[in-house]
Amino acid sequence: MFLHQLIDDVLLHIVSDLASDIWSGKQDLFNLSLTCHALSNFARPAIPRNVVLGIPSRRFELFNRSLEEEPAYGHRVVFLRRGLTDINRLPLNEAQLHVFLQRLPNLQSFSS
């Protein structure tokens, strides 16, 4: 039996098991989403669940732009960890950080 032939409940179980590993599961989900279209449909929504961003950084700017263009993307973020920052970028002020965090309504954890 091929992966794309598995029933949806089994695919959901695989994705939820990978997603339960808060930090390293994200790469596994990304890799899984690349294996076939059926798995991509289940894995892609779980990928932004755990986010590591340098604030400020180029990656942060791109992520923030994605939230502006597709606000629903921010609803999937549950865990946010602050990673390495880019010293060449101006730091965010409190108001900018507040606006960013408002785009993540389901955020449960923000750590450095």
C-alpha positions as CSV (number, residue, x, y, z in Angstrom):
1,M,0.0,0.0,0.0
2,F,1.3,3.5,-0.9
3,L,1.1,6.5,1.4
4,H,-1.5,8.3,-0.7
5,Q,-3.8,5.2,-0.5
6,L,-4.1,5.5,3.3
7,I,-7.4,6.6,4.8
8,D,-7.6,10.2,6.0
9,D,-7.7,9.1,9.7
10,V,-4.4,7.4,9.4
11,L,-2.8,10.4,7.6
12,L,-4.2,12.7,10.3
13,H,-2.7,10.5,13.0
14,I,0.7,10.6,11.3
15,V,0.7,14.4,11.0
16,S,-0.6,14.9,14.6
17,D,2.1,12.6,15.9
18,L,4.8,14.6,14.1
19,A,3.3,17.9,15.1
20,S,3.3,16.9,18.8
21,D,7.1,17.3,18.8
22,I,7.0,21.1,19.3
23,W,10.3,22.1,17.7
24,S,11.9,19.3,15.7
25,G,8.5,18.0,14.3
26,K,8.3,21.1,12.0
27,Q,11.1,19.9,9.7
28,D,9.6,16.4,9.7
29,L,6.2,17.9,8.7
30,F,7.8,19.9,6.0
31,N,9.6,16.9,4.6
32,L,6.4,14.8,4.8
33,S,4.5,17.5,2.9
34,L,7.0,17.1,0.0
35,T,6.5,13.4,-0.4
36,C,3.1,13.4,-2.0
37,H,0.1,15.6,-2.6
38,A,-2.2,13.7,-0.2
39,L,0.3,14.1,2.7
40,S,0.9,17.8,1.8
41,N,-2.8,18.6,2.3
42,F,-2.6,17.3,5.9
43,A,0.9,18.4,6.8
44,R,1.0,22.0,5.5
45,P,-1.6,23.5,7.9
46,A,0.4,22.1,10.8
47,I,3.8,23.5,9.7
48,P,3.3,27.1,11.1
49,R,2.2,25.7,14.5
50,N,5.7,26.1,15.9
51,V,7.7,29.1,14.7
52,V,11.2,30.2,15.5
53,L,12.0,33.7,14.4
54,G,14.8,36.2,15.0
55,I,13.1,39.4,15.9
56,P,14.3,41.5,14.0
57,S,15.5,39.5,11.1
58,R,14.9,39.0,7.4
59,R,12.9,35.9,8.2
60,F,10.7,37.8,10.6
61,E,10.0,40.4,7.9
62,L,9.0,37.7,5.5
63,F,6.8,36.0,8.0
64,N,5.2,39.2,9.0
65,R,4.5,40.0,5.4
66,S,2.9,36.6,5.0
67,L,0.6,37.4,7.9
68,E,-0.4,40.7,6.3
69,E,-1.2,39.0,3.0
70,E,-2.9,35.9,4.5
71,P,-4.2,36.7,8.1
72,A,-5.5,33.2,8.5
73,Y,-1.9,31.9,8.5
74,G,-1.4,33.5,11.9
75,H,-4.2,31.6,13.4
76,R,-2.2,28.4,13.1
77,V,0.7,29.6,15.2
78,V,0.6,28.2,18.7
79,F,4.2,28.3,19.8
80,L,6.7,31.1,19.0
81,R,10.3,31.0,20.0
82,R,12.6,34.0,19.5
83,G,15.7,32.9,17.7
84,L,18.9,34.8,16.7
85,T,18.4,38.4,15.6
86,D,20.0,40.2,12.8
87,I,22.2,43.0,14.3
88,N,22.0,44.9,11.0
89,R,18.2,45.5,11.4
90,L,16.6,48.1,13.6
91,P,15.0,46.5,16.7
92,L,11.2,46.5,16.9
93,N,9.6,48.9,19.3
94,E,6.9,47.8,21.7
95,A,4.0,49.0,19.4
96,Q,5.4,47.0,16.4
97,L,5.8,43.9,18.5
98,H,2.2,44.3,19.9
99,V,0.8,44.5,16.3
100,F,2.7,41.4,15.3
101,L,1.5,39.4,18.3
102,Q,-2.1,40.4,17.6
103,R,-1.8,38.6,14.3
104,L,-1.2,35.4,16.3
105,P,-4.6,35.0,18.1
106,N,-4.0,31.4,19.1
107,L,-0.5,31.9,20.4
108,Q,0.0,29.9,23.7
109,S,3.7,30.3,24.3
110,F,6.3,33.0,23.4
111,S,9.8,32.3,24.6
112,S,13.3,33.5,24.0
